[in-house]
Amino acid sequence: MELKTALEHAVGVLTNRDVASPRLAAEVLLMHALECDRAHLLAHPERVLTPDEANQYHSFVHERASGKPTQYITGHQEFWGLDFLVSEAVLIPRPETEHSVEAVLELVRADSAIKKIVDVGTGSGCIALALAKELTDREIHATDISNVALAIAQDNAGRLNLERVQFRQCDLLSDVRPGSYDLIVSNPPYVGKDEPEKVQKIVRDWEPEVAVFGGATGLEIYARLVPQAFNALRPGGWLVIEIGFSIEQPIRNLLKDWSKVEIKPDLQGIPRIAVARRP
């Protein structure tokens, strides 16, 4: 089967199964099967796939048609211009989470006292490693409750030559000494188990529940994290957290004892990042 024929067939299969962006998915999966880039696909439409290549591609397309996210099939996702390994043990990094990185970088530029930063619930390590790439003179830590997630994050650190990030297993900041950090950043789970309709079916079915659902209402992790962060930060330290679009006011309520509270919108104008300073 020629490359162009295999690709068009895959696009048709994915379209019929209502897969989002079927051509993009078909192309990414073909690049993964052939271990090539998009330029190769465009330059060699007449290339004949070997039986092994065709079978591998068919398998990938079948997985995607059944609902499995493309990123979990290829094992990769780009974030902040970096290539991250991902598996079903970690949340797939999203473009909107880059706003957390931007908010941290903005604070660091404005406050030279920020020297020690921790990413809480690091998952694949995307926030911590993006910060390590940009802030070469800062101390970066990352925590997660999952040993499997931490293993993936450490693999990413090695692949990206960012081994200086210090990883540790703990439940949020439960065992951190008071005043340990200058800045805490986190993208905690913020969907309530009582409102699963707020996330796409593909997320509910495939991504780790512990990284998606934050309790019955979605506020439970924040209710634990905010006071722990208050304790773990030095006076004048900063908290940066990603939030869900419907919980801005509850988050403001949790941060009532903090100063300089600001809610930053994403590119669609949706409340996305909460920033607050410990008095």
ROTORVEX-366265 format. One line per field, with one value per residue: x, y, z of N, C-alpha, C in turn; residue in one letter. Coordinates in nm, 3 decimals, decimal comma, padded with zeros to 5 digits. Example, Ala and Ser with C-alpha at 12.3 -4.5 7.8 and 13.67 -1.06 7.14 Angstrom:
BEGIN
nc1 01,319|01,285 $
nc2 -00,569|-00,225 $
nc3 00,780|00,708 $
cac1 01,230|01,367 $
cac2 -00,450|-00,106 $
cac3 00,780|00,714 $
cc1 01,320|01,290 $
cc2 -00,330|00,003 $
cc3 00,780|00,787 $
code a|s $
# end
This chain:
BEGIN
nc1 00,085|00,053|00,194|00,033|-00,217|-00,260|-00,269|-00,497|-00,694|-00,682|-00,759|-01,025|-01,129|-01,095|-01,245|-01,501|-01,539|-01,573|-01,348|-01,155|-00,995|-00,913|-00,733|-00,490|-00,439|-00,413|-00,186|00,010|00,017|00,104|00,357|00,468|00,458|00,628|00,853|00,935|00,940|00,699|00,771|00,878|00,650|00,515|00,693|00,720|00,483|00,430|00,563|00,596|00,455|00,604|00,496|00,510|00,519|00,273|00,096|00,158|00,082|-00,191|-00,267|-00,218|-00,401|-00,639|-00,637|-00,662|-00,909|-01,068|-01,077|-00,855|-00,622|-00,413|-00,163|-00,108|-00,073|00,149|00,322|00,425|00,424|00,423|00,536|00,585|00,774|00,926|00,987|00,792|00,779|00,493|00,245|-00,034|-00,028|00,005|-00,123|-00,200|00,002|-00,124|-00,176|-00,281|-00,177|00,069|00,038|00,072|00,348|00,431|00,327|00,481|00,739|00,707|00,672|00,921|01,090|01,014|01,063|01,342|01,405|01,305|01,417|01,398|01,191|00,894|00,715|00,405|00,250|00,352|00,331|00,399|00,614|00,614|00,574|00,773|01,008|00,998|01,031|01,285|01,432|01,416|01,494|01,781|01,938|01,797|01,667|01,499|01,230|01,018|00,714|00,514|00,238|00,240|00,452|00,494|00,434|00,636|00,860|00,832|00,853|01,118|01,250|01,193|01,334|01,595|01,614|01,590|01,808|01,795|01,852|01,898|01,670|01,497|01,332|01,062|00,863|00,552|00,243|00,092|00,206|00,263|00,472|00,659|00,895|00,822|00,832|00,997|01,006|01,021|00,846|00,554|00,410|00,135|-00,069|-00,338|-00,581|-00,905|-01,168|-01,492|-01,609|-01,878|-01,953|-01,886|-01,940|-01,812|-01,571|-01,418|-01,522|-01,309|-01,110|-01,216|-01,225|-00,963|-00,747|-00,553|-00,747|-00,686|-00,549|-00,731|-00,982|-01,078|-01,200|-01,536|-01,650|-01,449|-01,298|-01,162|-00,885|-00,761|-00,847|-00,691|-00,434|-00,388|-00,367|-00,146|00,045|00,067|00,197|00,433|00,562|00,791|00,746|00,611|00,640|00,527|00,227|00,116|-00,143|-00,320|-00,659|-01,004|-01,261|-01,498|-01,460|-01,362|-01,453|-01,481|-01,207|-01,096|-01,211|-01,078|-00,831|-00,844|-00,694|-00,456|-00,233|-00,231|-00,387|-00,463|-00,642|-00,570|-00,659|-00,691|-00,604|-00,853|-00,998|-01,087|-01,097|-00,796|-00,545|-00,450|-00,292|-00,114|00,012|00,198|00,137 $
nc2 -00,120|00,220|00,516|00,751|00,641|00,481|00,680|00,834|00,642|00,601|00,854|00,853|00,642|00,746|00,978|00,874|00,771|00,989|01,118|01,379|01,628|01,455|01,423|01,532|01,362|01,118|01,170|01,216|00,967|00,810|00,916|00,833|00,554|00,517|00,635|00,896|01,240|01,510|01,629|01,419|01,267|01,440|01,458|01,204|01,065|00,845|00,635|00,294|00,118|-00,118|-00,453|-00,483|-00,215|-00,124|-00,284|-00,200|00,068|00,038|-00,076|00,136|00,328|00,194|00,186|00,461|00,513|00,372|00,535|00,594|00,839|01,018|01,096|00,908|00,686|00,743|00,813|01,060|01,419|01,760|02,041|02,370|02,391|02,166|01,813|01,579|01,268|01,068|00,876|00,661|00,700|00,961|01,297|01,438|01,693|02,024|02,300|02,530|02,517|02,623|02,885|02,892|02,858|03,093|03,282|03,232|03,294|03,566|03,661|03,594|03,757|04,001|03,982|03,940|03,792|03,542|03,233|02,959|02,712|02,515|02,263|02,136|01,825|01,718|01,540|01,460|01,620|01,856|02,137|02,192|02,123|02,290|02,532|02,491|02,489|02,757|02,904|02,900|02,963|02,917|02,722|02,429|02,229|01,933|01,766|01,469|01,251|01,007|00,739|00,627|00,834|01,011|00,867|00,885|01,164|01,199|01,054|01,221|01,447|01,353|01,298|01,555|01,681|01,804|01,733|01,853|01,926|01,857|01,579|01,448|01,218|01,292|01,373|01,633|01,907|01,793|01,701|01,902|02,133|02,428|02,746|02,673|02,733|02,979|03,017|02,855|02,640|02,499|02,264|02,147|01,873|01,968|01,909|01,818|01,508|01,487|01,621|01,515|01,571|01,800|01,753|01,618|01,308|01,148|01,225|01,149|00,873|00,790|00,938|00,970|00,924|01,037|01,263|01,419|01,446|01,627|01,550|01,547|01,798|01,926|02,114|02,016|01,943|02,193|02,307|02,175|02,222|02,505|02,602|02,442|02,539|02,800|02,752|02,634|02,830|03,105|03,418|03,658|03,500|03,332|03,200|03,008|02,889|02,673|02,698|02,585|02,683|02,750|02,802|03,035|03,224|03,059|02,995|03,247|03,287|03,093|03,208|03,430|03,523|03,589|03,811|04,047|03,907|03,772|03,693|03,543|03,546|03,301|03,270|03,269|03,423|03,300|03,247|03,134|03,117|03,152|03,383|03,455|03,619|03,534|03,680 $
nc3 00,000|-00,088|00,065|00,056|00,007|00,230|00,423|00,347|00,376|00,654|00,745|00,662|00,821|01,081|01,063|01,027|01,277|01,429|01,533|01,670|01,468|01,240|01,017|01,108|01,325|01,186|01,032|01,233|01,357|01,145|01,100|01,339|01,310|01,094|01,184|01,108|00,983|00,918|00,679|00,535|00,482|00,309|00,099|-00,005|-00,118|-00,277|-00,172|-00,087|00,171|00,392|00,476|00,758|00,842|00,747|00,896|01,153|01,143|01,090|01,332|01,512|01,416|01,461|01,742|01,796|01,679|01,850|02,064|02,221|02,324|02,095|02,193|02,392|02,240|02,076|02,276|02,330|02,384|02,302|02,488|02,584|02,383|02,419|02,404|02,554|02,724|02,765|02,939|03,021|03,287|03,352|03,328|03,011|02,893|02,852|02,623|02,753|03,007|02,985|03,051|03,324|03,349|03,222|03,402|03,631|03,535|03,490|03,752|03,862|03,716|03,821|04,092|04,252|04,470|04,452|04,460|04,506|04,389|04,369|04,198|04,235|04,228|03,984|03,766|03,438|03,457|03,321|03,383|03,579|03,439|03,216|03,347|03,454|03,221|03,145|03,372|03,463|03,678|03,907|04,181|04,133|04,228|04,238|04,307|04,353|04,414|04,302|04,235|03,986|03,808|03,886|03,801|03,524|03,495|03,580|03,382|03,167|03,248|03,228|02,949|02,852|02,943|03,192|03,453|03,693|03,826|04,123|04,241|04,438|04,626|04,758|04,925|04,797|04,972|05,211|05,378|05,393|05,517|05,711|05,545|05,333|05,060|04,792|04,589|04,484|04,249|04,076|03,901|03,985|04,011|03,912|03,852|03,950|04,085|04,083|03,863|03,599|03,336|03,267|03,154|02,858|02,707|02,624|02,797|03,047|03,009|02,960|03,076|03,384|03,670|03,918|03,846|03,722|03,853|04,135|04,376|04,519|04,452|04,315|04,439|04,651|04,654|04,627|04,866|05,048|04,949|04,948|05,227|05,300|05,125|05,219|05,458|05,365|05,221|05,240|05,421|05,203|04,986|04,680|04,529|04,259|04,077|03,857|03,752|03,731|03,495|03,625|03,892|04,000|04,200|04,439|04,466|04,512|04,761|04,913|04,913|05,074|05,289|05,180|04,997|04,722|04,532|04,221|03,929|03,633|03,291|03,022|02,670|02,561|02,721|02,949|03,300|03,430|03,567|03,902|04,108|04,400|04,696|04,982|05,292 $
cac1 00,000|00,130|00,180|-00,083|-00,338|-00,275|-00,307|-00,636|-00,779|-00,684|-00,841|-01,163|-01,165|-01,103|-01,359|-01,623|-01,552|-01,586|-01,224|-01,120|-00,880|-00,874|-00,613|-00,373|-00,416|-00,365|-00,049|00,098|00,031|00,186|00,495|00,514|00,477|00,742|00,965|00,977|00,875|00,594|00,834|00,892|00,518|00,482|00,790|00,721|00,347|00,425|00,638|00,517|00,480|00,629|00,386|00,522|00,481|00,128|00,030|00,179|-00,002|-00,330|-00,287|-00,226|-00,526|-00,746|-00,636|-00,717|-01,051|-01,137|-01,085|-00,728|-00,559|-00,294|-00,041|-00,080|-00,028|00,287|00,403|00,490|00,346|00,505|00,496|00,688|00,878|01,001|00,920|00,773|00,724|00,370|00,177|-00,164|-00,007|00,016|-00,208|-00,137|00,022|-00,210|-00,120|-00,322|-00,093|00,185|00,012|00,134|00,491|00,443|00,302|00,599|00,850|00,677|00,700|01,066|01,151|00,979|01,102|01,473|01,417|01,256|01,532|01,365|01,057|00,848|00,596|00,332|00,170|00,424|00,292|00,507|00,723|00,616|00,592|00,903|01,117|00,993|01,092|01,429|01,491|01,421|01,552|01,900|02,003|01,705|01,656|01,365|01,188|00,890|00,659|00,395|00,200|00,256|00,587|00,499|00,444|00,770|00,956|00,819|00,909|01,263|01,293|01,190|01,445|01,717|01,612|01,600|01,930|01,754|01,857|01,915|01,542|01,493|01,200|01,035|00,726|00,475|00,105|00,097|00,320|00,233|00,589|00,755|00,921|00,773|00,920|01,098|01,007|00,990|00,733|00,490|00,326|00,065|-00,188|-00,405|-00,709|-01,009|-01,302|-01,563|-01,664|-02,022|-01,977|-01,795|-01,971|-01,728|-01,453|-01,449|-01,526|-01,175|-01,035|-01,273|-01,200|-00,824|-00,644|-00,559|-00,852|-00,628|-00,499|-00,843|-01,090|-01,027|-01,298|-01,676|-01,680|-01,335|-01,226|-01,102|-00,739|-00,727|-00,872|-00,575|-00,310|-00,368|-00,305|-00,013|00,134|00,090|00,296|00,559|00,625|00,842|00,668|00,639|00,648|00,418|00,154|00,060|-00,220|-00,418|-00,794|-01,110|-01,331|-01,617|-01,431|-01,286|-01,493|-01,435|-01,062|-01,076|-01,247|-00,969|-00,712|-00,885|-00,590|-00,336|-00,231|-00,205|-00,455|-00,496|-00,685|-00,527|-00,733|-00,616|-00,621|-00,995|-01,062|-01,138|-01,010|-00,709|-00,435|-00,462|-00,163|-00,133|00,136|00,185|00,171 $
cac2 00,000|00,344|00,603|00,841|00,560|00,444|00,800|00,869|00,540|00,630|00,974|00,811|00,563|00,835|01,068|00,797|00,746|01,121|01,156|01,519|01,653|01,322|01,422|01,553|01,237|01,018|01,204|01,195|00,823|00,757|00,955|00,747|00,419|00,517|00,704|01,001|01,368|01,543|01,657|01,292|01,231|01,526|01,439|01,067|01,008|00,720|00,531|00,175|00,072|-00,261|-00,517|-00,451|-00,074|-00,113|-00,347|-00,114|00,186|-00,005|-00,094|00,269|00,391|00,123|00,234|00,597|00,504|00,318|00,642|00,620|00,963|01,005|01,110|00,782|00,589|00,776|00,827|01,191|01,541|01,880|02,143|02,473|02,363|02,049|01,686|01,504|01,134|01,057|00,747|00,671|00,729|01,106|01,384|01,490|01,838|02,107|02,433|02,632|02,510|02,710|03,011|02,881|02,885|03,236|03,358|03,216|03,371|03,707|03,689|03,585|03,879|04,116|03,958|03,872|03,708|03,407|03,147|02,817|02,693|02,376|02,229|02,036|01,740|01,747|01,454|01,435|01,713|01,960|02,272|02,201|02,116|02,413|02,636|02,463|02,531|02,903|02,963|02,817|03,002|02,896|02,585|02,380|02,103|01,885|01,659|01,400|01,141|00,883|00,699|00,602|00,966|01,065|00,798|00,945|01,299|01,187|01,015|01,343|01,532|01,298|01,317|01,697|01,731|01,893|01,647|01,929|01,934|01,762|01,518|01,374|01,172|01,330|01,413|01,779|01,960|01,746|01,680|02,009|02,219|02,566|02,846|02,607|02,777|03,118|03,014|02,725|02,639|02,370|02,243|02,037|01,830|02,061|01,868|01,744|01,379|01,505|01,696|01,459|01,625|01,917|01,712|01,535|01,164|01,091|01,251|01,063|00,731|00,752|01,004|00,920|00,987|01,117|01,388|01,491|01,475|01,678|01,528|01,556|01,929|01,977|02,211|01,950|01,951|02,332|02,332|02,120|02,279|02,646|02,618|02,381|02,632|02,912|02,706|02,598|02,949|03,209|03,541|03,726|03,402|03,337|03,080|03,015|02,766|02,669|02,678|02,557|02,805|02,780|02,804|03,156|03,281|02,973|03,008|03,375|03,267|03,019|03,295|03,556|03,568|03,618|03,945|04,060|03,799|03,808|03,584|03,571|03,468|03,243|03,342|03,275|03,506|03,216|03,249|03,018|03,112|03,233|03,421|03,517|03,635|03,508|03,801 $
cac3 00,000|-00,092|00,181|00,042|00,016|00,371|00,496|00,317|00,438|00,797|00,764|00,650|00,939|01,198|01,040|01,051|01,421|01,492|01,602|01,646|01,380|01,190|00,931|01,193|01,398|01,091|00,996|01,349|01,377|01,036|01,131|01,447|01,256|01,002|01,251|01,017|01,009|00,821|00,550|00,464|00,431|00,196|-00,011|-00,058|-00,114|-00,352|-00,102|-00,054|00,308|00,409|00,551|00,901|00,860|00,725|01,011|01,268|01,123|01,108|01,476|01,573|01,375|01,532|01,880|01,801|01,646|01,967|02,164|02,291|02,277|02,009|02,274|02,462|02,139|02,036|02,397|02,329|02,374|02,310|02,584|02,595|02,285|02,461|02,376|02,677|02,726|02,844|02,941|03,086|03,430|03,372|03,248|02,889|02,906|02,767|02,593|02,850|03,126|02,963|03,120|03,457|03,330|03,193|03,526|03,717|03,478|03,513|03,893|03,884|03,661|03,906|04,232|04,250|04,590|04,422|04,429|04,522|04,333|04,364|04,118|04,314|04,140|03,860|03,654|03,341|03,484|03,217|03,438|03,644|03,341|03,138|03,431|03,462|03,094|03,139|03,492|03,487|03,804|04,018|04,231|04,095|04,286|04,189|04,388|04,306|04,502|04,226|04,199|03,841|03,745|03,913|03,715|03,391|03,503|03,586|03,247|03,085|03,291|03,169|02,804|02,821|03,008|03,301|03,571|03,817|03,896|04,234|04,251|04,560|04,640|04,875|04,900|04,791|05,045|05,346|05,462|05,364|05,632|05,695|05,485|05,248|04,921|04,756|04,496|04,462|04,130|04,068|03,818|04,053|03,952|03,955|03,808|04,053|04,044|04,066|03,739|03,497|03,203|03,240|03,076|02,741|02,732|02,604|02,920|03,151|02,983|02,940|03,158|03,521|03,750|04,026|03,791|03,660|03,948|04,262|04,482|04,478|04,393|04,242|04,522|04,766|04,651|04,657|05,009|05,119|04,897|04,982|05,360|05,300|05,056|05,311|05,554|05,299|05,165|05,329|05,407|05,077|04,878|04,583|04,488|04,124|04,055|03,748|03,805|03,635|03,452|03,705|04,036|04,034|04,329|04,549|04,483|04,580|04,902|04,977|04,919|05,139|05,382|05,103|04,940|04,578|04,460|04,083|03,841|03,496|03,191|02,911|02,544|02,529|02,822|03,058|03,418|03,416|03,665|04,023|04,165|04,531|04,773|05,126|05,369 $
cc1 00,088|00,098|00,054|-00,214|-00,366|-00,323|-00,454|-00,733|-00,793|-00,771|-00,989|-01,212|-01,187|-01,220|-01,490|-01,646|-01,557|-01,465|-01,191|-00,995|-00,829|-00,750|-00,487|-00,339|-00,358|-00,220|00,049|00,122|00,115|00,333|00,553|00,544|00,602|00,868|01,023|00,907|00,773|00,653|00,848|00,758|00,485|00,569|00,780|00,582|00,337|00,499|00,547|00,555|00,511|00,511|00,391|00,479|00,329|00,050|00,041|00,089|-00,149|-00,361|-00,303|-00,360|-00,644|-00,754|-00,699|-00,866|-01,132|-01,145|-00,956|-00,663|-00,433|-00,167|-00,006|-00,038|00,117|00,380|00,471|00,387|00,440|00,447|00,612|00,806|00,963|00,918|00,914|00,722|00,598|00,320|00,044|-00,151|-00,001|-00,083|-00,132|-00,119|-00,061|-00,145|-00,158|-00,239|00,036|00,164|00,069|00,283|00,513|00,425|00,421|00,715|00,831|00,708|00,851|01,136|01,128|01,031|01,230|01,493|01,368|01,373|01,496|01,217|01,021|00,721|00,527|00,236|00,225|00,384|00,409|00,629|00,722|00,640|00,732|01,018|01,116|01,057|01,242|01,501|01,513|01,498|01,674|01,970|01,910|01,703|01,512|01,342|01,054|00,844|00,542|00,365|00,227|00,403|00,602|00,512|00,583|00,876|00,952|00,880|01,061|01,321|01,295|01,305|01,576|01,725|01,636|01,723|01,899|01,751|01,870|01,784|01,537|01,350|01,185|00,888|00,666|00,336|00,098|00,222|00,317|00,356|00,699|00,772|00,869|00,878|01,024|01,112|00,975|00,870|00,684|00,398|00,260|-00,049|-00,263|-00,530|-00,821|-01,148|-01,366|-01,616|-01,814|-02,056|-01,886|-01,820|-01,885|-01,600|-01,496|-01,446|-01,388|-01,088|-01,084|-01,230|-01,053|-00,723|-00,661|-00,659|-00,797|-00,578|-00,610|-00,944|-01,033|-01,123|-01,438|-01,706|-01,569|-01,251|-01,145|-00,950|-00,693|-00,742|-00,760|-00,447|-00,285|-00,311|-00,167|00,088|00,166|00,200|00,432|00,632|00,684|00,748|00,709|00,651|00,520|00,357|00,094|-00,012|-00,312|-00,554|-00,891|-01,193|-01,446|-01,589|-01,354|-01,324|-01,457|-01,285|-01,029|-01,108|-01,137|-00,845|-00,740|-00,779|-00,458|-00,344|-00,205|-00,264|-00,496|-00,537|-00,652|-00,605|-00,640|-00,648|-00,767|-01,072|-01,120|-01,045|-00,927|-00,605|-00,465|-00,323|-00,190|00,000|00,109|00,223|00,296 $
cc2 00,125|00,431|00,688|00,765|00,521|00,564|00,835|00,768|00,568|00,752|00,938|00,733|00,654|00,933|00,997|00,770|00,878|01,158|01,301|01,530|01,523|01,320|01,441|01,426|01,130|01,044|01,177|01,046|00,759|00,794|00,867|00,606|00,410|00,578|00,810|01,131|01,398|01,572|01,530|01,248|01,310|01,497|01,301|01,001|00,873|00,607|00,414|00,129|-00,078|-00,323|-00,485|-00,308|-00,058|-00,171|-00,259|00,009|00,151|-00,021|00,039|00,336|00,325|00,169|00,373|00,595|00,451|00,419|00,676|00,747|00,938|01,008|00,983|00,672|00,615|00,784|00,962|01,304|01,660|01,978|02,239|02,447|02,243|01,923|01,603|01,363|01,136|00,913|00,767|00,695|00,879|01,179|01,430|01,641|01,916|02,242|02,538|02,631|02,590|02,847|03,009|02,912|03,034|03,320|03,349|03,300|03,521|03,746|03,689|03,709|04,000|04,103|03,875|03,782|03,566|03,321|02,999|02,796|02,545|02,366|02,113|01,957|01,745|01,661|01,421|01,522|01,835|02,100|02,287|02,206|02,237|02,527|02,615|02,504|02,682|02,966|02,882|02,849|02,989|02,749|02,537|02,242|02,062|01,769|01,593|01,287|01,006|00,855|00,676|00,734|01,025|00,997|00,854|01,084|01,293|01,141|01,137|01,436|01,484|01,321|01,462|01,763|01,835|01,817|01,724|01,950|01,823|01,711|01,446|01,333|01,226|01,371|01,565|01,829|01,913|01,730|01,784|02,098|02,360|02,658|02,791|02,670|02,925|03,125|02,870|02,737|02,502|02,376|02,125|01,992|01,918|02,030|01,788|01,611|01,386|01,578|01,646|01,514|01,746|01,881|01,621|01,388|01,102|01,113|01,160|00,918|00,694|00,817|00,966|00,997|01,079|01,252|01,474|01,538|01,512|01,659|01,548|01,686|01,983|02,076|02,146|01,958|02,094|02,361|02,277|02,193|02,421|02,664|02,553|02,473|02,751|02,876|02,684|02,718|03,036|03,330|03,617|03,632|03,399|03,199|03,104|02,883|02,780|02,638|02,644|02,682|02,845|02,798|02,929|03,208|03,190|02,981|03,141|03,363|03,193|03,107|03,427|03,609|03,599|03,760|03,937|03,945|03,849|03,683|03,622|03,485|03,404|03,320|03,353|03,360|03,429|03,226|03,122|03,005|03,204|03,257|03,490|03,521|03,608|03,633|03,781 $
cc3 00,000|00,030|00,171|00,055|00,160|00,453|00,473|00,377|00,587|00,827|00,757|00,771|01,060|01,185|01,071|01,199|01,500|01,577|01,568|01,559|01,318|01,102|01,013|01,269|01,307|01,053|01,111|01,371|01,266|01,057|01,240|01,396|01,170|01,063|01,158|01,054|00,900|00,683|00,468|00,406|00,305|00,074|-00,076|-00,055|-00,185|-00,283|-00,065|00,087|00,308|00,483|00,700|00,929|00,846|00,843|01,135|01,259|01,145|01,257|01,547|01,541|01,447|01,678|01,890|01,772|01,764|02,080|02,233|02,237|02,195|02,092|02,350|02,366|02,101|02,157|02,407|02,326|02,388|02,413|02,598|02,500|02,318|02,434|02,503|02,651|02,812|02,837|03,011|03,236|03,457|03,282|03,124|02,905|02,804|02,739|02,697|02,977|03,108|03,027|03,262|03,450|03,306|03,319|03,620|03,665|03,499|03,657|03,920|03,831|03,752|04,048|04,235|04,371|04,566|04,374|04,426|04,489|04,339|04,282|04,188|04,225|03,999|03,742|03,563|03,367|03,396|03,274|03,495|03,542|03,247|03,216|03,441|03,335|03,091|03,254|03,535|03,618|03,924|04,056|04,208|04,158|04,224|04,276|04,317|04,402|04,437|04,192|04,049|03,766|03,766|03,826|03,574|03,390|03,506|03,453|03,156|03,121|03,230|03,020|02,767|02,883|03,115|03,433|03,701|03,892|04,002|04,253|04,385|04,563|04,769|04,831|04,912|04,862|05,191|05,436|05,438|05,488|05,607|05,634|05,390|05,109|04,905|04,663|04,480|04,342|04,122|03,967|03,878|03,980|04,004|03,900|03,920|04,001|04,023|03,937|03,627|03,358|03,168|03,163|02,963|02,779|02,720|02,728|03,032|03,134|02,988|03,035|03,305|03,606|03,856|03,977|03,729|03,764|04,085|04,377|04,430|04,405|04,305|04,320|04,634|04,769|04,683|04,807|05,096|05,079|04,947|05,123|05,370|05,233|05,144|05,410|05,489|05,239|05,274|05,320|05,281|04,960|04,796|04,556|04,350|04,098|03,934|03,807|03,693|03,608|03,544|03,853|04,078|04,173|04,447|04,573|04,551|04,730|04,977|04,998|04,993|05,235|05,312|05,050|04,790|04,497|04,322|04,006|03,698|03,397|03,089|02,783|02,501|02,630|02,939|03,178|03,424|03,526|03,782|04,079|04,299|04,606|04,921|05,203|05,455 $
code m|e|l|k|t|a|l|e|h|a|v|g|v|l|t|n|r|d|v|a|s|p|r|l|a|a|e|v|l|l|m|h|a|l|e|c|d|r|a|h|l|l|a|h|p|e|r|v|l|t|p|d|e|a|n|q|y|h|s|f|v|h|e|r|a|s|g|k|p|t|q|y|i|t|g|h|q|e|f|w|g|l|d|f|l|v|s|e|a|v|l|i|p|r|p|e|t|e|h|s|v|e|a|v|l|e|l|v|r|a|d|s|a|i|k|k|i|v|d|v|g|t|g|s|g|c|i|a|l|a|l|a|k|e|l|t|d|r|e|i|h|a|t|d|i|s|n|v|a|l|a|i|a|q|d|n|a|g|r|l|n|l|e|r|v|q|f|r|q|c|d|l|l|s|d|v|r|p|g|s|y|d|l|i|v|s|n|p|p|y|v|g|k|d|e|p|e|k|v|q|k|i|v|r|d|w|e|p|e|v|a|v|f|g|g|a|t|g|l|e|i|y|a|r|l|v|p|q|a|f|n|a|l|r|p|g|g|w|l|v|i|e|i|g|f|s|i|e|q|p|i|r|n|l|l|k|d|w|s|k|v|e|i|k|p|d|l|q|g|i|p|r|i|a|v|a|r|r|p $
# end
